[in-house]
Amino acid sequence: MTLAYASPFGRNPEATYRQIEVAGQTAEADGPALVQLLYDQAIRALRGAAWAAENNNYKMKSDKVTRATAILFALEAGLDFDKGGTVAPALARLYAGTRMTVVNAAVGNDPSPFREVADTLDEIGQAWRTARAA
């Protein structure tokens, strides 16, 4: 007998909660808030990848690297090169470079590249928060 679950995440209630939480946040967010949410989610994924690398949890590392990479692609895809001046191309280079760092780090067990990228994104996210609050 196969059990059916209401969640596509099966028996993982924590993953289900996170997905619902993110869906709720995105439904109410404007453009800048969505960018901030993507930064927060990327940082969380990268820190999770660092932990997984340290603890030889290859499945979790793969999942977190996949998530972080997808978010970096989404951030780049959302750049407005017509209105973004010199910032948009600079961010595009940053996102491409960080993606390369993350993908290269995925083949090893060194957590430091994941942490470095997370710290960089956290710094930019903090600046984004400050600019939004002003």
C-alpha positions as CSV (number, residue, x, y, z in Angstrom):
1,M,0.0,0.0,0.0
2,T,1.4,3.4,-1.0
3,L,0.7,6.3,1.2
4,A,-0.3,9.6,-0.3
5,Y,0.8,12.8,1.3
6,A,-0.7,16.3,0.9
7,S,2.8,17.7,0.6
8,P,5.1,17.1,-2.4
9,F,7.8,16.9,0.3
10,G,6.4,13.6,1.7
11,R,7.3,13.0,5.2
12,N,9.4,16.1,5.8
13,P,7.2,18.6,7.6
14,E,10.1,21.1,8.1
15,A,10.6,21.3,4.3
16,T,6.8,21.7,3.8
17,Y,6.7,24.5,6.4
18,R,9.6,26.3,4.7
19,Q,8.0,26.1,1.3
20,I,4.7,27.4,2.6
21,E,6.5,30.2,4.5
22,V,8.4,31.3,1.4
23,A,5.2,31.1,-0.7
24,G,3.5,33.4,1.8
25,Q,6.3,35.8,1.8
26,T,6.5,36.0,-2.0
27,A,2.8,36.5,-2.3
28,E,2.9,39.7,-0.3
29,A,6.3,41.1,-1.4
30,D,7.1,43.9,-3.9
31,G,10.1,43.8,-6.2
32,P,12.7,44.9,-3.7
33,A,11.3,42.7,-1.0
34,L,11.5,39.7,-3.4
35,V,15.2,40.5,-4.1
36,Q,15.8,40.6,-0.4
37,L,14.0,37.3,0.1
38,L,16.2,35.7,-2.7
39,Y,19.3,36.9,-0.9
40,D,18.1,35.5,2.4
41,Q,17.2,32.2,0.8
42,A,20.6,32.0,-1.1
43,I,22.5,32.7,2.1
44,R,20.6,30.0,4.0
45,A,21.2,27.5,1.2
46,L,24.9,28.3,1.1
47,R,25.3,28.1,4.8
48,G,23.5,24.7,4.7
49,A,25.9,23.6,1.9
50,A,28.9,24.5,4.1
51,W,27.5,22.5,7.0
52,A,26.7,19.6,4.8
53,A,30.3,19.7,3.3
54,E,31.7,19.6,6.8
55,N,29.5,16.7,7.8
56,N,29.9,14.7,4.6
57,N,26.1,14.9,3.9
58,Y,26.4,14.7,0.2
59,K,22.7,14.7,-0.6
60,M,22.0,17.8,1.5
61,K,25.1,19.6,0.0
62,S,23.8,18.8,-3.5
63,D,20.3,20.0,-2.7
64,K,21.6,23.3,-1.2
65,V,24.1,23.9,-4.0
66,T,21.2,23.4,-6.5
67,R,19.0,25.8,-4.6
68,A,21.7,28.4,-4.3
69,T,22.7,28.2,-8.0
70,A,19.0,28.5,-9.1
71,I,18.6,31.6,-6.9
72,L,21.8,33.2,-8.3
73,F,20.4,32.6,-11.8
74,A,17.1,34.2,-10.7
75,L,18.8,37.2,-9.3
76,E,20.8,37.7,-12.5
77,A,17.7,37.2,-14.6
78,G,15.9,39.9,-12.7
79,L,18.5,42.6,-13.4
80,D,17.3,45.5,-15.4
81,F,20.2,46.5,-17.7
82,D,18.3,49.4,-19.2
83,K,17.7,51.1,-15.9
84,G,20.5,49.6,-13.8
85,G,23.3,51.8,-15.0
86,T,26.7,50.4,-14.0
87,V,25.2,48.4,-11.1
88,A,23.4,45.8,-13.2
89,P,26.5,44.6,-15.2
90,A,28.5,44.6,-11.9
91,L,25.9,42.5,-10.2
92,A,25.7,40.2,-13.3
93,R,29.5,39.6,-13.0
94,L,29.2,39.0,-9.3
95,Y,26.3,36.5,-9.7
96,A,28.2,34.6,-12.5
97,G,31.4,34.5,-10.4
98,T,29.6,33.4,-7.3
99,R,27.8,30.6,-9.3
100,M,31.1,29.4,-10.6
101,T,32.6,29.4,-7.1
102,V,29.6,27.4,-5.7
103,V,29.7,24.9,-8.6
104,N,33.4,24.4,-8.3
105,A,33.1,24.0,-4.5
106,A,30.4,21.4,-4.9
107,V,32.9,18.8,-6.0
108,G,34.9,19.0,-2.8
109,N,34.3,19.1,0.9
110,D,35.8,22.5,1.8
111,P,33.0,24.5,3.4
112,S,34.9,27.8,3.1
113,P,33.9,28.8,-0.5
114,F,30.2,28.4,0.5
115,R,30.7,30.5,3.5
116,E,32.6,33.2,1.6
117,V,29.9,33.5,-1.0
118,A,27.2,33.6,1.7
119,D,29.1,36.3,3.5
120,T,29.4,38.3,0.3
121,L,25.7,38.0,-0.4
122,D,24.9,38.9,3.2
123,E,27.0,42.1,2.9
124,I,25.1,43.0,-0.2
125,G,21.8,42.1,1.4
126,Q,22.6,44.3,4.4
127,A,23.3,47.2,2.0
128,W,20.0,46.4,0.2
129,R,18.1,46.5,3.6
130,T,19.7,49.8,4.5
131,A,18.9,51.4,1.1
132,R,15.3,50.1,1.3
133,A,14.9,51.6,4.9
134,A,16.1,55.0,3.8
